[in-house]
Amino acid sequence: MWGGHHCHFEKMVYANYHLTCVDDTHIYIGDNTVIGAGSVVTKDIPENVVAVGNLCRVMREIGEHDREYYYKDRKIIID
């Protein structure tokens, strides 16, 4: 990850490879957020979302379905 001391990550942020924070101002990345590989973050990212791209944009919210299924209709089994 590239970025300065003005990029603030909250709890449970999953950021992939080559994430860049362009920190002309303070950037806040919210709780339970997934940031895609190669993304360039230039503004705040809210909580519970998936965000990707160059410039990073919110693609969708993370909902209850995501907590139960890891891929399409494949259910997470916890023993």
C-alpha positions in Angstrom: 0.0 0.0 0.0 1.2 3.4 -0.9 0.0 6.4 1.0 0.8 8.9 3.6 -0.1 9.4 7.3 -3.4 11.1 6.3 -5.0 7.8 5.3 -7.0 6.3 8.2 -8.2 2.7 8.2 -10.9 1.5 10.6 -11.5 -2.1 11.8 -11.9 -5.0 9.4 -10.7 -3.3 6.2 -9.6 -5.8 3.5 -7.3 -4.0 1.1 -5.7 -5.9 -1.8 -2.3 -5.4 -3.5 -1.1 -2.0 -4.9 -3.6 0.1 -3.1 -2.7 3.8 -3.4 -4.0 6.6 -1.1 -3.6 10.0 -2.7 -3.6 12.1 0.5 -4.0 15.8 -0.3 -6.6 15.7 2.5 -7.4 13.2 5.2 -8.9 10.0 3.8 -11.2 7.8 5.9 -11.9 4.2 5.0 -14.8 2.8 7.1 -15.3 -0.5 9.0 -15.9 -3.8 7.1 -14.8 -2.4 3.8 -13.2 -4.3 0.9 -10.9 -2.3 -1.5 -10.0 -4.0 -4.8 -6.5 -4.5 -6.1 -4.8 -1.6 -7.9 -7.3 0.9 -6.5 -6.4 4.6 -6.2 -8.3 6.1 -3.2 -8.8 9.9 -3.5 -11.8 10.4 -1.2 -13.5 8.8 1.8 -14.9 5.3 1.5 -18.0 4.6 3.7 -18.6 1.5 6.0 -19.8 -1.9 4.7 -19.0 -1.5 1.0 -17.0 -3.0 -1.8 -15.0 -0.3 -3.6 -12.7 -0.7 -6.7 -11.0 1.2 -9.5 -8.7 3.9 -10.5 -10.2 6.3 -9.2 -11.8 4.2 -6.5 -15.6 4.0 -6.5 -18.2 2.2 -4.4 -19.5 -0.7 -6.4 -22.1 -2.0 -3.8 -22.9 -2.4 -0.2 -22.0 -5.5 1.8 -25.3 -7.0 3.1 -26.6 -10.0 5.1 -26.3 -12.3 2.0 -22.6 -11.7 2.0 -22.3 -12.7 5.7 -23.9 -16.1 4.9 -22.5 -16.9 1.4 -18.9 -16.6 0.2 -19.6 -17.0 -3.5 -23.0 -16.6 -5.2 -25.1 -19.4 -3.6 -22.2 -21.3 -1.9 -23.0 -21.1 1.8 -20.4 -20.7 4.6 -20.5 -23.7 6.9 -19.2 -23.1 10.4 -18.8 -26.1 12.7 
